[in-house]
Amino acid sequence: MKKLASFIILAAAVFSVFSCRKDDGPEIIIDPVYRLSGFYFASEGQWGKNNASLGYYNTDDNTFNGNWWASLNPSVSGGLGDVVNDISLTGNYVLLTVNASNILEISDRDGHHVAAVEIPNCRMIACTAEYAYVTSYAEDGYVAKVSLATKDVIKTCATGHEPEGIAIVGDRLYVLNSCSYHTDFTGGGANETASISVIDLIDFKEIKKVSLGVVNAYSPLTLMPDGKSFFINSSGDYNGIAASSLIFNTETEKVEKRFDFGGTYADTYDGKLYIFDTAFSYTTLEWESSNCVYDPATGSISEFPVPVDTFESFGAPSGLWINPANGDIYIADKGDYSNPGYLYRFNSSGSQIARIAVGVCPGHLAWDWR
């Protein structure tokens, strides 16, 4: 309940401030060839309902087409599939892991279906120009290397249990082994410590496994502004082990900082880390929030721009993304998990600009630079 050709190098830089109206603030053009055209937005859908969806938001006219992918691919049997878990862009492709359907969906950037690669229990994605790397819970945990030329799995590498977040820094692939299924949520049993698998991209073999000292690290790997560290969330066991979060440095391959609060969702903007966390406590039987902004340059923590009482009407917050061009903040709400949810847009000061109706269980966004 609780996410290289020159273009890819540019995209990595853009997405590292990695989940829109130009007149809300100056549009930052990172390269004169590329501009932010909009974003792709995936709603997971309900388990077993086969109602996942992929929509497109156009920042030129501020319109959202929630039926975008389905309308372009009426002949694809079963539609997009059952439960989208992640989205990523590379070159001319939009990639989505569809977990219960056990496929990596590959479409072109204009939304047309290209291929579906079978990967059981697939979770999250990292890409280069030539390959997609996809985590899977199957076979005790592994990452699949998918050729974007042949559209098939060409290698696999075993990791740890329940691999989640995945990212590329230099010539190494980092995989977060969440061990979520190996956490005892009754508050009294044995727990397996989460870890990072460090994989060499050249021979595609695990070099080492680094213990993180936390449990249930159900989280993406959020790249920090320095481009070499990751922010990682640990949800704890919702009982005796409290939620926490940490920063992992890829140069030292060690944990360099720990926080005594969780960070279910996070994104970066203007050199700062925005943290949005809502976690249920079986101790207090209440939802607890730890929203804040962390400045790695000074080590200071400040208030999150959007007031916490704004989310009192939310059913289940399910994602945070910050527009890298103007600082607008997007937060998704799954609502009751069965009806279409909403994507809320706030300006950088925290004032609500819009509420966008999206699909069932919204949760994954990718910025479209053209």
PLY file of the C-alpha trace (Angstrom):
ply
format ascii 1.0
element vertex 370
property float x
property float y
property float z
element edge 365
property int vertex1
property int vertex2
end_header
0.00 0.00 0.00
2.15 1.91 1.20
8.39 3.30 -7.44
23.88 5.23 -22.85
23.13 7.29 -25.64
23.26 11.02 -25.18
19.53 11.10 -24.67
19.81 8.52 -21.88
22.58 10.46 -20.18
20.33 13.51 -20.30
17.35 11.51 -19.11
19.33 10.08 -16.19
20.26 13.58 -15.13
16.66 14.69 -15.43
15.18 11.67 -13.65
17.70 11.93 -10.82
15.76 15.03 -9.73
13.57 11.81 -9.73
7.90 10.04 -10.19
2.68 21.44 -15.26
1.91 24.39 -16.62
4.65 26.58 -18.02
3.03 29.79 -16.80
3.36 28.68 -13.15
7.08 29.40 -13.24
10.05 29.52 -15.59
10.56 26.39 -17.60
14.12 25.14 -17.25
15.46 23.88 -20.57
18.34 21.55 -19.74
19.27 21.14 -23.40
17.83 23.23 -26.24
16.93 20.03 -28.07
14.79 18.69 -25.19
11.86 20.12 -23.28
9.33 18.70 -20.87
6.31 17.77 -22.97
4.30 16.04 -20.28
4.30 12.83 -18.29
3.15 9.26 -18.48
1.04 8.16 -15.52
0.27 4.55 -14.62
-2.48 3.39 -12.28
-1.88 -0.08 -10.89
-5.47 -1.31 -10.91
-6.89 -3.89 -8.52
-5.37 -7.30 -8.00
-7.18 -9.82 -10.18
-9.30 -7.21 -11.96
-7.05 -6.66 -14.99
-7.79 -2.91 -14.91
-4.35 -1.31 -14.89
-4.09 1.81 -17.03
-1.55 4.15 -18.58
-2.50 7.76 -19.26
-0.70 10.79 -20.64
-0.67 14.36 -19.33
0.15 17.09 -21.85
1.84 20.08 -20.20
1.21 22.34 -23.20
-2.56 22.37 -22.75
-2.84 20.79 -19.26
-5.00 17.89 -20.41
-4.92 14.30 -19.16
-6.04 11.29 -21.19
-6.43 8.45 -18.71
-7.50 6.01 -21.43
-4.51 6.87 -23.61
-2.76 3.49 -23.89
-5.98 1.47 -24.09
-7.35 3.66 -26.88
-4.17 3.17 -28.91
-4.07 -0.60 -28.43
-7.62 -1.97 -28.71
-6.41 -5.25 -30.23
-4.05 -6.18 -27.36
-5.71 -9.09 -25.58
-6.28 -8.38 -21.90
-5.32 -4.73 -22.23
-2.39 -3.48 -20.20
-2.80 -6.28 -17.67
-3.04 -6.85 -13.96
-1.24 -4.53 -11.48
1.44 -2.16 -12.81
4.38 -1.92 -10.39
6.78 0.48 -12.12
7.35 2.65 -15.20
10.54 3.74 -16.95
11.56 5.44 -20.20
14.55 4.77 -22.40
15.15 5.84 -25.99
11.90 5.34 -27.89
10.36 2.99 -25.32
7.96 3.20 -22.39
8.45 0.21 -20.09
6.04 -1.05 -17.43
6.26 -4.01 -15.10
2.85 -5.68 -14.82
3.26 -7.83 -11.75
0.29 -10.19 -11.62
0.38 -10.60 -15.41
4.10 -11.48 -15.14
5.16 -9.27 -18.05
7.37 -6.35 -18.91
5.22 -4.29 -21.26
7.23 -2.49 -23.95
5.47 0.27 -25.87
6.86 3.03 -28.03
6.89 6.60 -26.72
3.70 7.29 -28.66
1.91 4.57 -26.72
1.76 1.73 -29.24
2.36 -1.79 -27.93
5.62 -3.33 -29.16
6.19 -6.45 -27.06
5.44 -8.20 -23.78
8.41 -9.96 -22.16
7.56 -12.68 -19.65
9.14 -12.08 -16.23
7.37 -13.73 -13.28
6.47 -11.51 -10.31
8.28 -8.54 -11.86
8.68 -5.39 -9.79
10.94 -2.43 -10.69
13.00 -1.26 -13.67
16.31 0.44 -14.48
17.44 1.08 -18.07
20.34 1.84 -20.35
20.01 2.53 -24.07
20.30 -1.18 -24.86
18.95 -3.05 -21.87
16.23 -3.03 -19.25
16.99 -4.52 -15.84
13.95 -5.81 -13.98
13.68 -7.13 -10.42
11.64 -10.25 -9.72
10.45 -11.91 -6.51
10.55 -15.32 -8.24
13.21 -17.97 -7.54
14.16 -16.39 -4.18
14.86 -13.07 -5.90
16.72 -12.10 -9.06
17.18 -9.37 -11.65
16.52 -10.04 -15.34
18.55 -8.42 -18.13
16.27 -7.72 -21.10
17.59 -6.88 -24.55
15.63 -4.00 -26.04
16.78 -5.11 -29.49
15.46 -8.69 -29.30
12.81 -8.05 -26.62
13.72 -11.05 -24.49
15.53 -11.97 -21.28
19.16 -12.75 -22.07
20.57 -13.17 -18.54
19.53 -13.32 -14.92
21.44 -12.65 -11.71
20.37 -13.93 -8.29
19.99 -11.27 -5.60
18.42 -11.39 -2.15
14.84 -11.92 -1.09
12.09 -9.72 -2.53
14.20 -7.31 -4.63
12.54 -3.91 -5.01
14.36 -0.70 -5.93
16.95 -0.85 -8.70
19.26 1.79 -10.16
22.41 2.22 -12.23
25.40 4.29 -11.13
28.45 4.08 -13.37
29.12 0.49 -14.38
27.28 -1.00 -11.44
23.71 -2.03 -10.83
22.31 -1.61 -7.32
19.36 -3.75 -6.20
17.51 -3.29 -2.92
16.58 -6.63 -1.37
13.60 -5.61 0.75
13.09 -8.97 2.51
9.49 -7.89 3.05
8.13 -11.46 2.96
10.86 -12.35 5.48
9.64 -9.83 8.06
7.37 -11.03 10.86
4.61 -8.46 11.21
3.28 -9.97 14.44
6.00 -8.10 16.30
7.65 -11.11 17.91
9.24 -13.32 15.29
12.50 -13.42 13.37
13.23 -10.83 10.69
15.68 -10.91 7.78
17.76 -7.78 7.34
17.40 -5.92 4.06
20.45 -5.57 1.83
21.88 -4.04 -1.34
23.15 -6.35 -4.08
25.98 -4.71 -6.04
26.11 -6.14 -9.56
28.78 -5.56 -12.20
27.05 -4.57 -15.43
29.81 -5.95 -17.65
29.69 -9.61 -16.59
26.30 -9.28 -14.86
27.38 -10.96 -11.63
26.86 -9.94 -8.02
30.05 -8.43 -6.60
28.86 -8.12 -3.02
25.82 -7.92 -0.80
25.75 -5.08 1.76
23.54 -5.43 4.84
21.53 -2.29 5.61
20.63 -3.07 9.21
16.90 -2.46 8.67
13.89 -4.64 7.89
11.12 -4.47 5.30
12.86 -1.97 3.00
9.86 -1.79 0.69
11.12 1.08 -1.40
12.53 2.36 -4.67
16.11 3.62 -4.73
15.75 7.40 -4.88
18.91 8.94 -6.31
20.13 11.86 -4.22
21.21 15.22 -5.77
24.90 14.17 -5.61
24.19 11.40 -8.13
26.04 8.81 -6.06
23.81 8.15 -3.03
20.38 6.60 -2.57
17.60 7.39 -0.14
15.97 4.18 1.14
12.84 3.66 3.22
12.33 0.96 5.84
8.73 0.47 6.91
9.63 -1.56 10.00
7.21 -4.25 11.17
4.39 -1.84 12.12
4.75 -3.05 15.70
7.95 -2.99 17.78
10.29 -1.98 14.96
9.53 1.58 13.91
9.79 2.95 10.40
13.14 4.53 9.52
15.13 5.59 6.47
18.73 5.88 5.40
21.16 7.16 2.79
23.45 4.65 1.07
26.63 5.95 -0.59
27.70 4.07 -3.74
31.31 5.33 -3.54
31.91 3.81 -0.11
29.09 1.27 -0.53
28.07 1.93 3.05
25.17 3.53 4.89
26.24 7.12 5.56
23.18 8.49 7.37
20.10 7.21 9.18
16.83 8.93 10.03
14.39 7.93 12.78
11.42 8.40 10.45
10.20 6.63 7.37
10.16 7.89 3.81
7.65 5.84 1.84
7.87 8.23 -1.11
10.65 10.64 -2.00
11.88 12.83 -4.84
14.51 15.51 -5.31
14.34 19.09 -6.54
16.75 22.03 -6.43
19.35 20.06 -4.49
16.95 18.92 -1.76
15.19 15.67 -0.90
11.42 15.84 -0.44
10.14 13.06 1.82
6.50 12.03 2.05
5.66 9.29 4.53
2.42 7.88 5.84
2.59 4.65 7.82
0.04 2.75 9.87
1.02 1.81 13.41
-0.49 -1.27 14.99
0.66 0.18 18.30
-1.29 3.46 18.09
-3.81 2.16 15.52
-3.38 5.43 13.64
-1.76 6.73 10.49
1.40 8.67 11.24
3.07 11.15 8.87
6.71 12.21 8.63
6.67 14.68 5.75
9.74 16.92 5.49
12.46 18.36 3.24
16.10 17.33 3.78
18.97 19.52 2.56
22.07 17.31 2.17
24.32 20.36 1.77
23.54 21.63 5.28
22.08 18.54 6.93
19.00 20.55 7.88
15.41 19.33 7.87
12.54 21.72 7.12
8.77 21.52 6.74
7.18 19.89 3.74
5.52 22.62 1.59
2.07 21.02 1.59
0.46 21.15 5.07
-0.22 17.74 6.59
-3.91 18.50 7.17
-4.30 18.67 3.39
-4.16 14.88 3.36
-6.83 14.27 6.00
-9.36 13.51 3.26
-7.02 11.14 1.41
-7.80 7.44 1.49
-4.24 6.27 0.85
-1.43 8.53 -0.45
0.50 6.55 -3.04
3.23 8.59 -4.66
5.24 11.81 -4.75
6.81 13.44 -7.82
8.24 16.91 -8.35
8.22 18.55 -11.76
11.92 19.06 -12.54
11.12 22.09 -14.71
9.17 24.24 -12.24
9.00 22.53 -8.84
5.28 21.68 -8.89
4.50 18.84 -6.46
2.32 15.89 -7.48
0.86 13.51 -4.90
-1.39 10.56 -5.73
-4.25 9.19 -3.65
-5.55 5.63 -4.08
-8.75 6.47 -2.24
-10.65 3.28 -1.46
-8.55 1.07 -3.81
-11.58 0.09 -5.89
-12.68 3.34 -7.54
-10.57 5.71 -9.68
-8.13 7.76 -7.60
-6.74 11.25 -7.97
-3.45 12.97 -8.72
-3.14 16.26 -6.84
-0.96 19.06 -8.13
0.47 21.73 -5.83
2.81 24.62 -6.60
6.22 24.78 -4.94
4.72 26.79 -2.06
2.20 24.05 -1.29
-0.99 25.59 -2.69
-3.26 23.19 -4.58
-3.52 23.91 -8.29
-5.50 20.96 -9.58
-7.03 17.57 -8.81
-6.74 15.18 -11.74
-8.97 12.09 -11.96
-6.82 9.08 -12.83
-7.24 5.29 -12.73
-7.72 2.75 -9.96
-4.82 2.69 -7.48
-2.64 5.43 -9.04
1.05 5.14 -8.42
3.72 5.60 -11.13
4.89 8.63 -13.13
7.61 9.22 -15.74
8.50 12.65 -17.13
8.46 12.94 -20.92
11.39 14.97 -22.27
11.32 15.47 -26.05
0 1
3 4
4 5
5 6
6 7
7 8
8 9
9 10
10 11
11 12
12 13
13 14
14 15
15 16
16 17
19 20
20 21
21 22
22 23
23 24
24 25
25 26
26 27
27 28
28 29
29 30
30 31
31 32
32 33
33 34
34 35
35 36
36 37
37 38
38 39
39 40
40 41
41 42
42 43
43 44
44 45
45 46
46 47
47 48
48 49
49 50
50 51
51 52
52 53
53 54
54 55
55 56
56 57
57 58
58 59
59 60
60 61
61 62
62 63
63 64
64 65
65 66
66 67
67 68
68 69
69 70
70 71
71 72
72 73
73 74
74 75
75 76
76 77
77 78
78 79
79 80
80 81
81 82
82 83
83 84
84 85
85 86
86 87
87 88
88 89
89 90
90 91
91 92
92 93
93 94
94 95
95 96
96 97
97 98
98 99
99 100
100 101
101 102
102 103
103 104
104 105
105 106
106 107
107 108
108 109
109 110
110 111
111 112
112 113
113 114
114 115
115 116
116 117
117 118
118 119
119 120
120 121
121 122
122 123
123 124
124 125
125 126
126 127
127 128
128 129
129 130
130 131
131 132
132 133
133 134
134 135
135 136
136 137
137 138
138 139
139 140
140 141
141 142
142 143
143 144
144 145
145 146
146 147
147 148
148 149
149 150
150 151
151 152
152 153
153 154
154 155
155 156
156 157
157 158
158 159
159 160
160 161
161 162
162 163
163 164
164 165
165 166
166 167
167 168
168 169
169 170
170 171
171 172
172 173
173 174
174 175
175 176
176 177
177 178
178 179
179 180
180 181
181 182
182 183
183 184
184 185
185 186
186 187
187 188
188 189
189 190
190 191
191 192
192 193
193 194
194 195
195 196
196 197
197 198
198 199
199 200
200 201
201 202
202 203
203 204
204 205
205 206
206 207
207 208
208 209
209 210
210 211
211 212
212 213
213 214
214 215
215 216
216 217
217 218
218 219
219 220
220 221
221 222
222 223
223 224
224 225
225 226
226 227
227 228
228 229
229 230
230 231
231 232
232 233
233 234
234 235
235 236
236 237
237 238
238 239
239 240
240 241
241 242
242 243
243 244
244 245
245 246
246 247
247 248
248 249
249 250
250 251
251 252
252 253
253 254
254 255
255 256
256 257
257 258
258 259
259 260
260 261
261 262
262 263
263 264
264 265
265 266
266 267
267 268
268 269
269 270
270 271
271 272
272 273
273 274
274 275
275 276
276 277
277 278
278 279
279 280
280 281
281 282
282 283
283 284
284 285
285 286
286 287
287 288
288 289
289 290
290 291
291 292
292 293
293 294
294 295
295 296
296 297
297 298
298 299
299 300
300 301
301 302
302 303
303 304
304 305
305 306
306 307
307 308
308 309
309 310
310 311
311 312
312 313
313 314
314 315
315 316
316 317
317 318
318 319
319 320
320 321
321 322
322 323
323 324
324 325
325 326
326 327
327 328
328 329
329 330
330 331
331 332
332 333
333 334
334 335
335 336
336 337
337 338
338 339
339 340
340 341
341 342
342 343
343 344
344 345
345 346
346 347
347 348
348 349
349 350
350 351
351 352
352 353
353 354
354 355
355 356
356 357
357 358
358 359
359 360
360 361
361 362
362 363
363 364
364 365
365 366
366 367
367 368
368 369
